[in-house]
Amino acid sequence: MKTLITLISALLLALALPAWAQVSRDDAATTAQQASGGRVLAVEKTEREGRPVWRVKVLTPQGEVKVILIDVASGRPL
């Protein structure tokens, strides 16, 4: 029984880890650079709809400046 409780606790902890994960500034810059193919100009942390996001400003190969928002928790572009 004790082993089962330990196993269930470990499983619940493993499932909860993505919620605790935080994407770093460098990881957000890399994600935005890969998504745009451009050069990262600036990265700052801000909020969107009450959620923390990285605001990454990039210069695209076409010469356009774009802002890409990266979710701090998941690391996915919004």
TITORVO-53896 format. One record per atom (N, C-alpha, C, O): residue in one letter; atom name; z, x, y. Coordinates in nm, 4 decimals, always signed. Example, Ala and Ser with C-alpha at 12.3 -4.5 7.8 and 13.67 -1.06 7.14 Angstrom:
<nodes>
<node residu="A" atome="N" Z="+0.7800" X="+1.3190" Y="-0.5690"/>
<node residu="A" atome="CA" Z="+0.7800" X="+1.2300" Y="-0.4500"/>
<node residu="A" atome="C" Z="+0.7800" X="+1.3200" Y="-0.3300"/>
<node residu="A" atome="O" Z="+0.8465" X="+1.4236" Y="-0.3319"/>
<node residu="S" atome="N" Z="+0.7080" X="+1.2850" Y="-0.2250"/>
<node residu="S" atome="CA" Z="+0.7140" X="+1.3670" Y="-0.1060"/>
<node residu="S" atome="C" Z="+0.7870" X="+1.2900" Y="+0.0030"/>
<node residu="S" atome="O" Z="+0.8039" X="+1.3409" Y="+0.1138"/>
</nodes>
This chain:
<nodes>
<node residu="M" atome="N" Z="+0.0000" X="+0.0822" Y="-0.1203"/>
<node residu="M" atome="CA" Z="+0.0000" X="+0.0000" Y="+0.0000"/>
<node residu="M" atome="C" Z="+0.0000" X="+0.0864" Y="+0.1264"/>
<node residu="M" atome="O" Z="-0.0705" X="+0.0584" Y="+0.2234"/>
<node residu="K" atome="N" Z="+0.0815" X="+0.1925" Y="+0.1220"/>
<node residu="K" atome="CA" Z="+0.0889" X="+0.2817" Y="+0.2370"/>
<node residu="K" atome="C" Z="-0.0462" X="+0.3483" Y="+0.2620"/>
<node residu="K" atome="O" Z="-0.0861" X="+0.3667" Y="+0.3771"/>
<node residu="T" atome="N" Z="-0.1162" X="+0.3841" Y="+0.1555"/>
<node residu="T" atome="CA" Z="-0.2477" X="+0.4461" Y="+0.1686"/>
<node residu="T" atome="C" Z="-0.3472" X="+0.3493" Y="+0.2305"/>
<node residu="T" atome="O" Z="-0.4297" X="+0.3887" Y="+0.3129"/>
<node residu="L" atome="N" Z="-0.3396" X="+0.2236" Y="+0.1911"/>
<node residu="L" atome="CA" Z="-0.4291" X="+0.1215" Y="+0.2457"/>
<node residu="L" atome="C" Z="-0.4053" X="+0.1024" Y="+0.3947"/>
<node residu="L" atome="O" Z="-0.5009" X="+0.0910" Y="+0.4714"/>
<node residu="I" atome="N" Z="-0.2809" X="+0.0988" Y="+0.4363"/>
<node residu="I" atome="CA" Z="-0.2469" X="+0.0837" Y="+0.5783"/>
<node residu="I" atome="C" Z="-0.2978" X="+0.2046" Y="+0.6571"/>
<node residu="I" atome="O" Z="-0.3512" X="+0.1888" Y="+0.7668"/>
<node residu="T" atome="N" Z="-0.2817" X="+0.3234" Y="+0.6025"/>
<node residu="T" atome="CA" Z="-0.3304" X="+0.4446" Y="+0.6676"/>
<node residu="T" atome="C" Z="-0.4820" X="+0.4415" Y="+0.6803"/>
<node residu="T" atome="O" Z="-0.5366" X="+0.4773" Y="+0.7847"/>
<node residu="L" atome="N" Z="-0.5495" X="+0.3994" Y="+0.5757"/>
<node residu="L" atome="CA" Z="-0.6956" X="+0.3909" Y="+0.5772"/>
<node residu="L" atome="C" Z="-0.7442" X="+0.2888" Y="+0.6797"/>
<node residu="L" atome="O" Z="-0.8387" X="+0.3160" Y="+0.7539"/>
<node residu="I" atome="N" Z="-0.6824" X="+0.1746" Y="+0.6846"/>
<node residu="I" atome="CA" Z="-0.7196" X="+0.0712" Y="+0.7816"/>
<node residu="I" atome="C" Z="-0.6930" X="+0.1193" Y="+0.9236"/>
<node residu="I" atome="O" Z="-0.7745" X="+0.0960" Y="+1.0129"/>
<node residu="S" atome="N" Z="-0.5812" X="+0.1854" Y="+0.9454"/>
<node residu="S" atome="CA" Z="-0.5493" X="+0.2386" Y="+1.0778"/>
<node residu="S" atome="C" Z="-0.6518" X="+0.3417" Y="+1.1219"/>
<node residu="S" atome="O" Z="-0.6947" X="+0.3418" Y="+1.2373"/>
<node residu="A" atome="N" Z="-0.6914" X="+0.4299" Y="+1.0300"/>
<node residu="A" atome="CA" Z="-0.7917" X="+0.5314" Y="+1.0625"/>
<node residu="A" atome="C" Z="-0.9259" X="+0.4672" Y="+1.0951"/>
<node residu="A" atome="O" Z="-0.9956" X="+0.5111" Y="+1.1866"/>
<node residu="L" atome="N" Z="-0.9617" X="+0.3638" Y="+1.0207"/>
<node residu="L" atome="CA" Z="-1.0877" X="+0.2940" Y="+1.0455"/>
<node residu="L" atome="C" Z="-1.0864" X="+0.2264" Y="+1.1828"/>
<node residu="L" atome="O" Z="-1.1842" X="+0.2352" Y="+1.2571"/>
<node residu="L" atome="N" Z="-0.9778" X="+0.1602" Y="+1.2161"/>
<node residu="L" atome="CA" Z="-0.9673" X="+0.0949" Y="+1.3468"/>
<node residu="L" atome="C" Z="-0.9713" X="+0.1968" Y="+1.4602"/>
<node residu="L" atome="O" Z="-1.0316" X="+0.1715" Y="+1.5646"/>
<node residu="L" atome="N" Z="-0.9086" X="+0.3092" Y="+1.4405"/>
<node residu="L" atome="CA" Z="-0.9107" X="+0.4151" Y="+1.5414"/>
<node residu="L" atome="C" Z="-1.0527" X="+0.4700" Y="+1.5590"/>
<node residu="L" atome="O" Z="-1.0963" X="+0.4940" Y="+1.6715"/>
<node residu="A" atome="N" Z="-1.1234" X="+0.4894" Y="+1.4504"/>
<node residu="A" atome="CA" Z="-1.2610" X="+0.5404" Y="+1.4578"/>
<node residu="A" atome="C" Z="-1.3519" X="+0.4405" Y="+1.5284"/>
<node residu="A" atome="O" Z="-1.4408" X="+0.4810" Y="+1.6033"/>
<node residu="L" atome="N" Z="-1.3317" X="+0.3134" Y="+1.5066"/>
<node residu="L" atome="CA" Z="-1.4127" X="+0.2121" Y="+1.5730"/>
<node residu="L" atome="C" Z="-1.3827" X="+0.2035" Y="+1.7215"/>
<node residu="L" atome="O" Z="-1.4700" X="+0.1657" Y="+1.7995"/>
<node residu="A" atome="N" Z="-1.2628" X="+0.2374" Y="+1.7618"/>
<node residu="A" atome="CA" Z="-1.2230" X="+0.2284" Y="+1.9014"/>
<node residu="A" atome="C" Z="-1.2643" X="+0.3511" Y="+1.9821"/>
<node residu="A" atome="O" Z="-1.2646" X="+0.3442" Y="+2.1050"/>
<node residu="L" atome="N" Z="-1.2986" X="+0.4612" Y="+1.9196"/>
<node residu="L" atome="CA" Z="-1.3311" X="+0.5842" Y="+1.9911"/>
<node residu="L" atome="C" Z="-1.4446" X="+0.5700" Y="+2.0911"/>
<node residu="L" atome="O" Z="-1.4324" X="+0.6249" Y="+2.2006"/>
<node residu="P" atome="N" Z="-1.5541" X="+0.5006" Y="+2.0619"/>
<node residu="P" atome="CA" Z="-1.6589" X="+0.4891" Y="+2.1640"/>
<node residu="P" atome="C" Z="-1.6105" X="+0.4246" Y="+2.2936"/>
<node residu="P" atome="O" Z="-1.6627" X="+0.4556" Y="+2.4007"/>
<node residu="A" atome="N" Z="-1.5137" X="+0.3372" Y="+2.2859"/>
<node residu="A" atome="CA" Z="-1.4608" X="+0.2732" Y="+2.4057"/>
<node residu="A" atome="C" Z="-1.3856" X="+0.3746" Y="+2.4924"/>
<node residu="A" atome="O" Z="-1.3761" X="+0.3571" Y="+2.6139"/>
<node residu="W" atome="N" Z="-1.3323" X="+0.4804" Y="+2.4305"/>
<node residu="W" atome="CA" Z="-1.2570" X="+0.5806" Y="+2.5055"/>
<node residu="W" atome="C" Z="-1.3471" X="+0.6921" Y="+2.5570"/>
<node residu="W" atome="O" Z="-1.3098" X="+0.7661" Y="+2.6480"/>
<node residu="A" atome="N" Z="-1.4653" X="+0.7038" Y="+2.4986"/>
<node residu="A" atome="CA" Z="-1.5544" X="+0.8138" Y="+2.5341"/>
<node residu="A" atome="C" Z="-1.5955" X="+0.8036" Y="+2.6806"/>
<node residu="A" atome="O" Z="-1.6191" X="+0.6945" Y="+2.7326"/>
<node residu="Q" atome="N" Z="-1.6034" X="+0.9152" Y="+2.7438"/>
<node residu="Q" atome="CA" Z="-1.6492" X="+0.9214" Y="+2.8821"/>
<node residu="Q" atome="C" Z="-1.7575" X="+1.0270" Y="+2.8910"/>
<node residu="Q" atome="O" Z="-1.7395" X="+1.1408" Y="+2.8478"/>
<node residu="V" atome="N" Z="-1.8698" X="+0.9875" Y="+2.9477"/>
<node residu="V" atome="CA" Z="-1.9822" X="+1.0773" Y="+2.9640"/>
<node residu="V" atome="C" Z="-1.9561" X="+1.1674" Y="+3.0839"/>
<node residu="V" atome="O" Z="-1.9162" X="+1.1202" Y="+3.1903"/>
<node residu="S" atome="N" Z="-1.9784" X="+1.2958" Y="+3.0665"/>
<node residu="S" atome="CA" Z="-1.9543" X="+1.3906" Y="+3.1753"/>
<node residu="S" atome="C" Z="-2.0673" X="+1.3852" Y="+3.2779"/>
<node residu="S" atome="O" Z="-2.1733" X="+1.3277" Y="+3.2532"/>
<node residu="R" atome="N" Z="-2.0424" X="+1.4458" Y="+3.3921"/>
<node residu="R" atome="CA" Z="-2.1436" X="+1.4565" Y="+3.4978"/>
<node residu="R" atome="C" Z="-2.2687" X="+1.5278" Y="+3.4453"/>
<node residu="R" atome="O" Z="-2.3810" X="+1.4849" Y="+3.4717"/>
<node residu="D" atome="N" Z="-2.2484" X="+1.6366" Y="+3.3712"/>
<node residu="D" atome="CA" Z="-2.3613" X="+1.7123" Y="+3.3178"/>
<node residu="D" atome="C" Z="-2.4413" X="+1.6311" Y="+3.2158"/>
<node residu="D" atome="O" Z="-2.5642" X="+1.6365" Y="+3.2141"/>
<node residu="D" atome="N" Z="-2.3709" X="+1.5559" Y="+3.1307"/>
<node residu="D" atome="CA" Z="-2.4403" X="+1.4727" Y="+3.0323"/>
<node residu="D" atome="C" Z="-2.5208" X="+1.3629" Y="+3.1008"/>
<node residu="D" atome="O" Z="-2.6323" X="+1.3320" Y="+3.0585"/>
<node residu="A" atome="N" Z="-2.4653" X="+1.3041" Y="+3.2058"/>
<node residu="A" atome="CA" Z="-2.5372" X="+1.2007" Y="+3.2810"/>
<node residu="A" atome="C" Z="-2.6621" X="+1.2600" Y="+3.3458"/>
<node residu="A" atome="O" Z="-2.7679" X="+1.1970" Y="+3.3456"/>
<node residu="A" atome="N" Z="-2.6507" X="+1.3794" Y="+3.4008"/>
<node residu="A" atome="CA" Z="-2.7654" X="+1.4452" Y="+3.4624"/>
<node residu="A" atome="C" Z="-2.8739" X="+1.4735" Y="+3.3581"/>
<node residu="A" atome="O" Z="-2.9923" X="+1.4533" Y="+3.3848"/>
<node residu="T" atome="N" Z="-2.8346" X="+1.5191" Y="+3.2425"/>
<node residu="T" atome="CA" Z="-2.9302" X="+1.5464" Y="+3.1350"/>
<node residu="T" atome="C" Z="-3.0005" X="+1.4195" Y="+3.0898"/>
<node residu="T" atome="O" Z="-3.1220" X="+1.4193" Y="+3.0696"/>
<node residu="T" atome="N" Z="-2.9243" X="+1.3106" Y="+3.0738"/>
<node residu="T" atome="CA" Z="-2.9826" X="+1.1832" Y="+3.0325"/>
<node residu="T" atome="C" Z="-3.0837" X="+1.1335" Y="+3.1351"/>
<node residu="T" atome="O" Z="-3.1931" X="+1.0901" Y="+3.0989"/>
<node residu="A" atome="N" Z="-3.0475" X="+1.1396" Y="+3.2623"/>
<node residu="A" atome="CA" Z="-3.1380" X="+1.0943" Y="+3.3688"/>
<node residu="A" atome="C" Z="-3.2615" X="+1.1823" Y="+3.3765"/>
<node residu="A" atome="O" Z="-3.3718" X="+1.1322" Y="+3.3982"/>
<node residu="Q" atome="N" Z="-3.2446" X="+1.3130" Y="+3.3590"/>
<node residu="Q" atome="CA" Z="-3.3581" X="+1.4050" Y="+3.3631"/>
<node residu="Q" atome="C" Z="-3.4539" X="+1.3748" Y="+3.2485"/>
<node residu="Q" atome="O" Z="-3.5754" X="+1.3748" Y="+3.2684"/>
<node residu="Q" atome="N" Z="-3.4015" X="+1.3494" Y="+3.1296"/>
<node residu="Q" atome="CA" Z="-3.4853" X="+1.3185" Y="+3.0149"/>
<node residu="Q" atome="C" Z="-3.5549" X="+1.1837" Y="+3.0309"/>
<node residu="Q" atome="O" Z="-3.6700" X="+1.1677" Y="+2.9904"/>
<node residu="A" atome="N" Z="-3.4850" X="+1.0869" Y="+3.0901"/>
<node residu="A" atome="CA" Z="-3.5430" X="+0.9534" Y="+3.1085"/>
<node residu="A" atome="C" Z="-3.6546" X="+0.9539" Y="+3.2128"/>
<node residu="A" atome="O" Z="-3.7502" X="+0.8771" Y="+3.2020"/>
<node residu="S" atome="N" Z="-3.6426" X="+1.0396" Y="+3.3130"/>
<node residu="S" atome="CA" Z="-3.7392" X="+1.0384" Y="+3.4235"/>
<node residu="S" atome="C" Z="-3.8427" X="+1.1497" Y="+3.4146"/>
<node residu="S" atome="O" Z="-3.9522" X="+1.1383" Y="+3.4698"/>
<node residu="G" atome="N" Z="-3.8077" X="+1.2562" Y="+3.3456"/>
<node residu="G" atome="CA" Z="-3.8951" X="+1.3729" Y="+3.3422"/>
<node residu="G" atome="C" Z="-3.8925" X="+1.4508" Y="+3.4724"/>
<node residu="G" atome="O" Z="-3.9740" X="+1.5404" Y="+3.4941"/>
<node residu="G" atome="N" Z="-3.7980" X="+1.4156" Y="+3.5590"/>
<node residu="G" atome="CA" Z="-3.7916" X="+1.4778" Y="+3.6906"/>
<node residu="G" atome="C" Z="-3.6810" X="+1.5795" Y="+3.7032"/>
<node residu="G" atome="O" Z="-3.6213" X="+1.6221" Y="+3.6043"/>
<node residu="R" atome="N" Z="-3.6544" X="+1.6180" Y="+3.8277"/>
<node residu="R" atome="CA" Z="-3.5519" X="+1.7173" Y="+3.8597"/>
<node residu="R" atome="C" Z="-3.4336" X="+1.6460" Y="+3.9233"/>
<node residu="R" atome="O" Z="-3.4517" X="+1.5663" Y="+4.0154"/>
<node residu="V" atome="N" Z="-3.3136" X="+1.6732" Y="+3.8757"/>
<node residu="V" atome="CA" Z="-3.1923" X="+1.6097" Y="+3.9266"/>
<node residu="V" atome="C" Z="-3.1581" X="+1.6699" Y="+4.0624"/>
<node residu="V" atome="O" Z="-3.1503" X="+1.7917" Y="+4.0782"/>
<node residu="L" atome="N" Z="-3.1380" X="+1.5816" Y="+4.1599"/>
<node residu="L" atome="CA" Z="-3.1024" X="+1.6245" Y="+4.2952"/>
<node residu="L" atome="C" Z="-2.9535" X="+1.6107" Y="+4.3233"/>
<node residu="L" atome="O" Z="-2.8944" X="+1.6953" Y="+4.3903"/>
<node residu="A" atome="N" Z="-2.8921" X="+1.5025" Y="+4.2712"/>
<node residu="A" atome="CA" Z="-2.7497" X="+1.4781" Y="+4.2979"/>
<node residu="A" atome="C" Z="-2.6925" X="+1.3848" Y="+4.1921"/>
<node residu="A" atome="O" Z="-2.7640" X="+1.3026" Y="+4.1348"/>
<node residu="V" atome="N" Z="-2.5620" X="+1.3989" Y="+4.1670"/>
<node residu="V" atome="CA" Z="-2.4904" X="+1.3121" Y="+4.0732"/>
<node residu="V" atome="C" Z="-2.3572" X="+1.2759" Y="+4.1365"/>
<node residu="V" atome="O" Z="-2.2835" X="+1.3637" Y="+4.1814"/>
<node residu="E" atome="N" Z="-2.3264" X="+1.1476" Y="+4.1402"/>
<node residu="E" atome="CA" Z="-2.1950" X="+1.1047" Y="+4.1902"/>
<node residu="E" atome="C" Z="-2.1460" X="+0.9862" Y="+4.1086"/>
<node residu="E" atome="O" Z="-2.2249" X="+0.9080" Y="+4.0556"/>
<node residu="K" atome="N" Z="-2.0154" X="+0.9748" Y="+4.0998"/>
<node residu="K" atome="CA" Z="-1.9540" X="+0.8653" Y="+4.0252"/>
<node residu="K" atome="C" Z="-1.9295" X="+0.7486" Y="+4.1201"/>
<node residu="K" atome="O" Z="-1.8802" X="+0.7667" Y="+4.2315"/>
<node residu="T" atome="N" Z="-1.9648" X="+0.6280" Y="+4.0739"/>
<node residu="T" atome="CA" Z="-1.9465" X="+0.5081" Y="+4.1547"/>
<node residu="T" atome="C" Z="-1.9203" X="+0.3913" Y="+4.0606"/>
<node residu="T" atome="O" Z="-1.8953" X="+0.4119" Y="+3.9419"/>
<node residu="E" atome="N" Z="-1.9257" X="+0.2693" Y="+4.1121"/>
<node residu="E" atome="CA" Z="-1.9059" X="+0.1498" Y="+4.0306"/>
<node residu="E" atome="C" Z="-2.0204" X="+0.0537" Y="+4.0493"/>
<node residu="E" atome="O" Z="-2.0796" X="+0.0455" Y="+4.1569"/>
<node residu="R" atome="N" Z="-2.0513" X="-0.0192" Y="+3.9434"/>
<node residu="R" atome="CA" Z="-2.1498" X="-0.1264" Y="+3.9483"/>
<node residu="R" atome="C" Z="-2.0926" X="-0.2427" Y="+3.8694"/>
<node residu="R" atome="O" Z="-2.0628" X="-0.2300" Y="+3.7506"/>
<node residu="E" atome="N" Z="-2.0776" X="-0.3551" Y="+3.9358"/>
<node residu="E" atome="CA" Z="-2.0207" X="-0.4754" Y="+3.8743"/>
<node residu="E" atome="C" Z="-1.8856" X="-0.4455" Y="+3.8102"/>
<node residu="E" atome="O" Z="-1.8546" X="-0.4961" Y="+3.7024"/>
<node residu="G" atome="N" Z="-1.8061" X="-0.3632" Y="+3.8772"/>
<node residu="G" atome="CA" Z="-1.6714" X="-0.3315" Y="+3.8303"/>
<node residu="G" atome="C" Z="-1.6643" X="-0.2277" Y="+3.7197"/>
<node residu="G" atome="O" Z="-1.5556" X="-0.1986" Y="+3.6698"/>
<node residu="R" atome="N" Z="-1.7784" X="-0.1710" Y="+3.6801"/>
<node residu="R" atome="CA" Z="-1.7804" X="-0.0710" Y="+3.5741"/>
<node residu="R" atome="C" Z="-1.8144" X="+0.0648" Y="+3.6329"/>
<node residu="R" atome="O" Z="-1.8992" X="+0.0730" Y="+3.7217"/>
<node residu="P" atome="N" Z="-1.7510" X="+0.1711" Y="+3.5862"/>
<node residu="P" atome="CA" Z="-1.7843" X="+0.3042" Y="+3.6369"/>
<node residu="P" atome="C" Z="-1.9215" X="+0.3489" Y="+3.5873"/>
<node residu="P" atome="O" Z="-1.9547" X="+0.3324" Y="+3.4699"/>
<node residu="V" atome="N" Z="-2.0001" X="+0.4053" Y="+3.6775"/>
<node residu="V" atome="CA" Z="-2.1330" X="+0.4567" Y="+3.6443"/>
<node residu="V" atome="C" Z="-2.1554" X="+0.5882" Y="+3.7165"/>
<node residu="V" atome="O" Z="-2.0938" X="+0.6158" Y="+3.8194"/>
<node residu="W" atome="N" Z="-2.2437" X="+0.6682" Y="+3.6614"/>
<node residu="W" atome="CA" Z="-2.2923" X="+0.7873" Y="+3.7297"/>
<node residu="W" atome="C" Z="-2.4195" X="+0.7473" Y="+3.8020"/>
<node residu="W" atome="O" Z="-2.5088" X="+0.6879" Y="+3.7416"/>
<node residu="R" atome="N" Z="-2.4292" X="+0.7790" Y="+3.9300"/>
<node residu="R" atome="CA" Z="-2.5488" X="+0.7538" Y="+4.0111"/>
<node residu="R" atome="C" Z="-2.6216" X="+0.8874" Y="+4.0217"/>
<node residu="R" atome="O" Z="-2.5759" X="+0.9799" Y="+4.0889"/>
<node residu="V" atome="N" Z="-2.7362" X="+0.8950" Y="+3.9536"/>
<node residu="V" atome="CA" Z="-2.8098" X="+1.0211" Y="+3.9467"/>
<node residu="V" atome="C" Z="-2.9389" X="+1.0064" Y="+4.0266"/>
<node residu="V" atome="O" Z="-3.0211" X="+0.9197" Y="+3.9970"/>
<node residu="K" atome="N" Z="-2.9562" X="+1.0899" Y="+4.1264"/>
<node residu="K" atome="CA" Z="-3.0778" X="+1.0901" Y="+4.2078"/>
<node residu="K" atome="C" Z="-3.1706" X="+1.1973" Y="+4.1519"/>
<node residu="K" atome="O" Z="-3.1321" X="+1.3134" Y="+4.1378"/>
<node residu="V" atome="N" Z="-3.2959" X="+1.1557" Y="+4.1196"/>
<node residu="V" atome="CA" Z="-3.3920" X="+1.2493" Y="+4.0628"/>
<node residu="V" atome="C" Z="-3.5222" X="+1.2489" Y="+4.1427"/>
<node residu="V" atome="O" Z="-3.5582" X="+1.1490" Y="+4.2049"/>
<node residu="L" atome="N" Z="-3.5906" X="+1.3603" Y="+4.1398"/>
<node residu="L" atome="CA" Z="-3.7232" X="+1.3742" Y="+4.1978"/>
<node residu="L" atome="C" Z="-3.8219" X="+1.3729" Y="+4.0823"/>
<node residu="L" atome="O" Z="-3.8222" X="+1.4649" Y="+4.0005"/>
<node residu="T" atome="N" Z="-3.9058" X="+1.2700" Y="+4.0741"/>
<node residu="T" atome="CA" Z="-4.0002" X="+1.2569" Y="+3.9634"/>
<node residu="T" atome="C" Z="-4.1163" X="+1.3549" Y="+3.9791"/>
<node residu="T" atome="O" Z="-4.1382" X="+1.4083" Y="+4.0878"/>
<node residu="P" atome="N" Z="-4.1902" X="+1.3785" Y="+3.8716"/>
<node residu="P" atome="CA" Z="-4.3082" X="+1.4666" Y="+3.8816"/>
<node residu="P" atome="C" Z="-4.4122" X="+1.4148" Y="+3.9808"/>
<node residu="P" atome="O" Z="-4.4940" X="+1.4924" Y="+4.0302"/>
<node residu="Q" atome="N" Z="-4.4103" X="+1.2843" Y="+4.0108"/>
<node residu="Q" atome="CA" Z="-4.5025" X="+1.2251" Y="+4.1068"/>
<node residu="Q" atome="C" Z="-4.4547" X="+1.2412" Y="+4.2515"/>
<node residu="Q" atome="O" Z="-4.5231" X="+1.1991" Y="+4.3448"/>
<node residu="G" atome="N" Z="-4.3375" X="+1.3021" Y="+4.2696"/>
<node residu="G" atome="CA" Z="-4.2843" X="+1.3256" Y="+4.4030"/>
<node residu="G" atome="C" Z="-4.2000" X="+1.2118" Y="+4.4573"/>
<node residu="G" atome="O" Z="-4.1644" X="+1.2133" Y="+4.5751"/>
<node residu="E" atome="N" Z="-4.1668" X="+1.1124" Y="+4.3743"/>
<node residu="E" atome="CA" Z="-4.0824" X="+0.9995" Y="+4.4167"/>
<node residu="E" atome="C" Z="-3.9359" X="+1.0311" Y="+4.3896"/>
<node residu="E" atome="O" Z="-3.9028" X="+1.0955" Y="+4.2901"/>
<node residu="V" atome="N" Z="-3.8493" X="+0.9859" Y="+4.4778"/>
<node residu="V" atome="CA" Z="-3.7056" X="+0.9977" Y="+4.4559"/>
<node residu="V" atome="C" Z="-3.6583" X="+0.8662" Y="+4.3947"/>
<node residu="V" atome="O" Z="-3.6800" X="+0.7590" Y="+4.4512"/>
<node residu="K" atome="N" Z="-3.5937" X="+0.8756" Y="+4.2793"/>
<node residu="K" atome="CA" Z="-3.5426" X="+0.7572" Y="+4.2101"/>
<node residu="K" atome="C" Z="-3.3939" X="+0.7748" Y="+4.1843"/>
<node residu="K" atome="O" Z="-3.3440" X="+0.8864" Y="+4.1703"/>
<node residu="V" atome="N" Z="-3.3242" X="+0.6613" Y="+4.1784"/>
<node residu="V" atome="CA" Z="-3.1829" X="+0.6608" Y="+4.1417"/>
<node residu="V" atome="C" Z="-3.1714" X="+0.5975" Y="+4.0041"/>
<node residu="V" atome="O" Z="-3.2196" X="+0.4866" Y="+3.9811"/>
<node residu="I" atome="N" Z="-3.1077" X="+0.6683" Y="+3.9139"/>
<node residu="I" atome="CA" Z="-3.0848" X="+0.6188" Y="+3.7790"/>
<node residu="I" atome="C" Z="-2.9347" X="+0.6064" Y="+3.7592"/>
<node residu="I" atome="O" Z="-2.8602" X="+0.7015" Y="+3.7832"/>
<node residu="L" atome="N" Z="-2.8905" X="+0.4895" Y="+3.7155"/>
<node residu="L" atome="CA" Z="-2.7489" X="+0.4662" Y="+3.6884"/>
<node residu="L" atome="C" Z="-2.7234" X="+0.4870" Y="+3.5404"/>
<node residu="L" atome="O" Z="-2.7942" X="+0.4332" Y="+3.4552"/>
<node residu="I" atome="N" Z="-2.6197" X="+0.5669" Y="+3.5110"/>
<node residu="I" atome="CA" Z="-2.5809" X="+0.5977" Y="+3.3728"/>
<node residu="I" atome="C" Z="-2.4403" X="+0.5420" Y="+3.3505"/>
<node residu="I" atome="O" Z="-2.3473" X="+0.5752" Y="+3.4240"/>
<node residu="D" atome="N" Z="-2.4256" X="+0.4580" Y="+3.2497"/>
<node residu="D" atome="CA" Z="-2.2955" X="+0.4009" Y="+3.2169"/>
<node residu="D" atome="C" Z="-2.2007" X="+0.5122" Y="+3.1707"/>
<node residu="D" atome="O" Z="-2.2343" X="+0.5898" Y="+3.0812"/>
<node residu="V" atome="N" Z="-2.0834" X="+0.5195" Y="+3.2316"/>
<node residu="V" atome="CA" Z="-1.9869" X="+0.6263" Y="+3.2014"/>
<node residu="V" atome="C" Z="-1.9349" X="+0.6130" Y="+3.0573"/>
<node residu="V" atome="O" Z="-1.9129" X="+0.7139" Y="+2.9903"/>
<node residu="A" atome="N" Z="-1.9155" X="+0.4906" Y="+3.0102"/>
<node residu="A" atome="CA" Z="-1.8590" X="+0.4708" Y="+2.8771"/>
<node residu="A" atome="C" Z="-1.9590" X="+0.4998" Y="+2.7655"/>
<node residu="A" atome="O" Z="-1.9240" X="+0.5630" Y="+2.6658"/>
<node residu="S" atome="N" Z="-2.0835" X="+0.4538" Y="+2.7817"/>
<node residu="S" atome="CA" Z="-2.1803" X="+0.4663" Y="+2.6724"/>
<node residu="S" atome="C" Z="-2.2796" X="+0.5796" Y="+2.6907"/>
<node residu="S" atome="O" Z="-2.3352" X="+0.6286" Y="+2.5924"/>
<node residu="G" atome="N" Z="-2.3035" X="+0.6227" Y="+2.8151"/>
<node residu="G" atome="CA" Z="-2.4020" X="+0.7261" Y="+2.8409"/>
<node residu="G" atome="C" Z="-2.5447" X="+0.6738" Y="+2.8471"/>
<node residu="G" atome="O" Z="-2.6398" X="+0.7518" Y="+2.8526"/>
<node residu="R" atome="N" Z="-2.5595" X="+0.5433" Y="+2.8463"/>
<node residu="R" atome="CA" Z="-2.6933" X="+0.4823" Y="+2.8480"/>
<node residu="R" atome="C" Z="-2.7368" X="+0.4523" Y="+2.9904"/>
<node residu="R" atome="O" Z="-2.6557" X="+0.4129" Y="+3.0742"/>
<node residu="P" atome="N" Z="-2.8665" X="+0.4714" Y="+3.0172"/>
<node residu="P" atome="CA" Z="-2.9179" X="+0.4313" Y="+3.1484"/>
<node residu="P" atome="C" Z="-2.9099" X="+0.2799" Y="+3.1648"/>
<node residu="P" atome="O" Z="-2.9298" X="+0.2052" Y="+3.0690"/>
<node residu="L" atome="N" Z="-2.8809" X="+0.2356" Y="+3.2854"/>
<node residu="L" atome="CA" Z="-2.8757" X="+0.0912" Y="+3.3120"/>
<node residu="L" atome="C" Z="-3.0041" X="+0.0453" Y="+3.3761"/>
<node residu="L" atome="O" Z="-3.0192" X="-0.0731" Y="+3.4062"/>
</nodes>
